[in-house]
């Protein structure tokens, strides 16, 4: 206890939560951030670095003996090796500690030595954060919402047909319940692969030691006229409630409640590329995520978090390197508009929030090509087959409403334009000057918003 008090007073700890919605590049973001904090030549917009206050940054031993360590070294080697490639996504919670030695400032700076501030980066799946929205839902409400959503997704056709054919009032058949849960899990996996943002319950995709347990053996069903005790519906409802009590609440009590600052990464470009329904899905999920951070309005949440709340949240649109810098303001404006609507929908107040477009690891260079006599701002990068190609993904509108309005109205496709993307991979033979981390876009500005006041 004495050590903990000493650390809180003399070596304060900032716990930064990092999570990402589907395909947002969370592992790449953390790897790029840590590499650029260890070698800060590209972090000119971090005020503590620009002002010379950061004397040194180094990796510390894993602070929590019960959590896996984020494999920074392995991921960096994958990104910068002779045959660079994207690292595997992390599928569970992990942690990493960086320590800053900071030069003192002010009238008493000559009388005190450098101070130490620890940054604990807590990496956890976005599906686990989205699970919090389930705590406010009954099984009946959740089932109705999910089945309605599946009716608009090709990935959900098989499960939806099976679920609608079930009679939930009949006596529980455990084999049938397991088959339904397995089919629902296959839908969730297909939805995540397709880039849909809402893929909850999250532990269905990341079961760990809960695999095969009753708490992960339920699925949404149409509500029958009667739901007697011992029926399939009644047992599904009981397991849904157990998932909330035994899986969601412990995670937020043990991990989420200790987070000070939070960044939520989202693949906005990918959603735009997939169409209006994917963009609306992302906007709705952002509202649910903001609801998880809403202080004071939910008695259970206040009790769960012990009165503590996250006081800064950054929503970041990743993969900004897929756009020429001339389009970055438009991407940021779309993210800001989505955040503003999500805040209104969640009736959110309390924490400082911001939106930004970033790239944790830049894979492209900017270029111009001529098409039909017009000069187009492009980016050029390497594909997995080794070819180097130029990409012009289409022009994002300056007014975000031109995308968000048809998305909210349920449009099936964009009427004015189509937006393309390519799957670039890290370039080989990346040259870096001494003291520089890998190239990025706005990692320094993101960190300034998140923790600059504490440095």
C-alpha positions, 0 to 999 in steps of 0.5 A, spaced: 500 500 500 505 504 501 508 503 494 502 505 491 501 511 495 508 513 493 507 512 486 500 516 486 504 522 489 511 522 486 510 518 480 503 518 477 500 513 472 496 515 466 492 509 464 490 510 456 485 505 454 485 504 446 480 500 443 478 499 435 472 498 432 472 493 426 478 493 422 481 500 425 488 498 426 489 498 433 495 494 434 498 498 428 496 504 432 499 502 439 506 499 435 507 506 431 505 510 438 510 507 442 515 507 437 515 514 436 515 515 443 521 512 444 524 515 438 521 522 438 524 525 432 517 525 428 513 528 434 513 535 433 506 537 435 507 534 442 508 540 446 512 537 451 517 534 446 517 541 442 518 544 449 524 540 451 521 537 457 521 530 455 528 528 457 527 520 456 522 515 455 523 508 456 519 501 456 518 498 463 516 491 466 509 489 465 505 493 471 500 488 472 502 481 473 495 478 471 495 481 464 499 479 457 504 484 455 503 488 448 508 485 444 511 491 441 517 488 439 514 483 435 509 487 432 514 492 430 519 487 427 513 485 423 512 492 420 519 494 419 522 487 417 525 485 410 518 482 408 514 487 412 506 485 413 501 487 418 501 484 425 496 479 427 490 483 431 490 482 438 484 478 441 484 479 448 486 485 453 494 487 454 498 492 457 504 496 456 508 501 460 512 507 458 515 511 463 517 519 461 522 523 465 520 530 465 524 536 466 521 541 471 518 548 470 516 554 473 519 558 479 522 552 483 524 548 477 532 549 479 530 546 486 527 540 484 529 534 479 526 531 474 519 527 475 517 521 472 510 520 469 508 513 467 503 511 461 500 505 461 497 503 455 491 498 456 489 495 449 482 491 449 477 489 443 472 494 441 467 488 442 468 488 449 466 496 450 460 495 445 458 490 450 456 495 455 450 497 451 447 490 453 447 492 460 441 497 459 437 491 454 432 486 456 433 479 452 427 481 448 429 488 446 436 485 444 433 480 440 428 484 436 434 489 435 438 484 432 433 480 428 431 487 425 439 488 423 440 482 420 434 482 415 438 488 412 445 484 412 446 478 407 451 475 412 445 474 417 440 471 412 442 463 414 441 465 421 435 469 421 431 464 417 433 459 422 431 463 428 424 465 425 423 457 424 424 456 431 418 456 436 421 458 443 415 456 447 417 449 446 422 445 452 429 447 451 433 442 447 440 443 449 443 440 442 438 445 439 441 451 443 448 450 442 447 449 434 443 456 434 449 459 438 454 456 433 450 459 427 449 466 431 457 466 432 458 464 425 454 470 423 458 475 428 464 472 425 462 474 417 459 480 419 466 482 422 470 480 416 465 484 412 467 490 416 460 491 420 461 495 426 456 492 431 459 485 432 456 483 439 456 480 444 464 480 444 466 474 447 462 470 442 468 472 437 473 472 443 471 466 448 477 464 451 476 460 457 469 461 456 468 457 450 462 452 450 460 454 457 452 456 457 454 463 458 456 463 451 450 459 448 444 463 447 442 467 441 436 472 439 430 469 437 423 472 435 418 472 442 413 467 442 406 468 445 408 464 451 415 463 455 414 458 460 419 456 465 424 451 462 422 453 454 428 455 449 426 462 450 426 462 457 433 459 458 436 463 452 433 469 456 437 466 463 443 465 459 443 473 456 442 475 463 448 471 466 452 474 460 451 481 463 452 479 470 458 474 469 462 477 463 460 484 462 460 487 469 467 484 471 470 486 465 468 493 466 469 493 474 476 490 473 479 494 467 475 499 464 473 503 471 481 504 472 482 508 465 483 515 465 483 517 458 481 513 452 482 513 444 477 509 440 479 508 433 474 507 427 475 505 420 471 511 417 474 510 410 472 503 410 465 504 412 464 509 406 467 505 401 462 499 403 456 504 403 451 508 406 448 502 411 455 501 413 456 508 415 450 509 419 452 502 423 458 506 425 455 512 427 450 508 431 455 504 434 459 511 436 453 513 440 453 506 444 460 507 445 459 514 448 453 512 452 458 507 456 462 513 458 456 517 460 457 519 467 452 520 472 445 518 469 446 511 470 446 509 477 449 502 475 454 505 471 456 510 477 456 504 482 460 500 477 466 505 476 466 507 483 464 514 481 470 515 477 470 517 469 474 518 463 475 525 462 478 525 455 476 521 449 478 521 442 475 518 436 480 517 431 478 516 423 484 511 421 488 510 415 488 517 413 494 515 409 489 512 404 488 519 402 492 525 400 493 530 405 488 535 401 482 530 403 484 530 410 480 536 413 474 532 409 475 526 413 476 529 420 469 533 418 465 527 417 468 524 424 466 530 427 459 530 425 458 523 426 461 524 433 456 530 434 450 526 432 452 521 437 453 525 443 446 528 441 443 521 441 447 519 447 445 525 451 452 525 453 456 530 457 462 530 462 468 528 458 472 532 453 471 529 446 475 530 440 475 527 433 481 527 428 484 523 422 490 519 423 495 513 421 499 510 426 503 507 420 504 511 414 504 506 408 504 511 402 507 517 399 503 522 395 502 523 388 499 526 382 496 523 376 492 526 370 485 523 368 481 526 362 485 532 362 485 533 370 490 533 375 488 528 381 491 528 388 493 521 389 497 516 394 501 511 392 503 504 395 505 497 395 500 491 394 501 485 397 503 482 390 509 487 390 506 492 385 506 499 387 500 503 384 497 510 385 490 510 388 485 516 387 479 513 392 474 519 390 473 526 392 470 526 399 464 531 400 466 538 404 459 537 407 459 531 411 451 531 411 452 529 403 454 522 406 450 522 413 443 524 411 442 518 406 446 513 411 441 515 416 435 515 411 437 508 409 439 509 402 443 502 399 448 506 395 451 512 394 448 516 388 453 521 387 459 517 387 463 511 389 469 511 394 474 506 392 480 503 397 486 498 396 489 494 401 496 497 402 502 493 406 508 496 409 513 498 404 520 494 404 526 498 406 524 503 410 529 508 411 529 512 418 534 517 421 537 516 428 532 518 433 526 518 428 520 513 429 516 510 423 512 515 419 505 516 421 500 522 421 498 526 427 500 521 432 503 527 436 497 531 435 492 525 438 497 524 444 497 532 445 490 531 446 490 525 450 495 526 455 499 533 453 496 536 460 499 531 464 506 532 461 
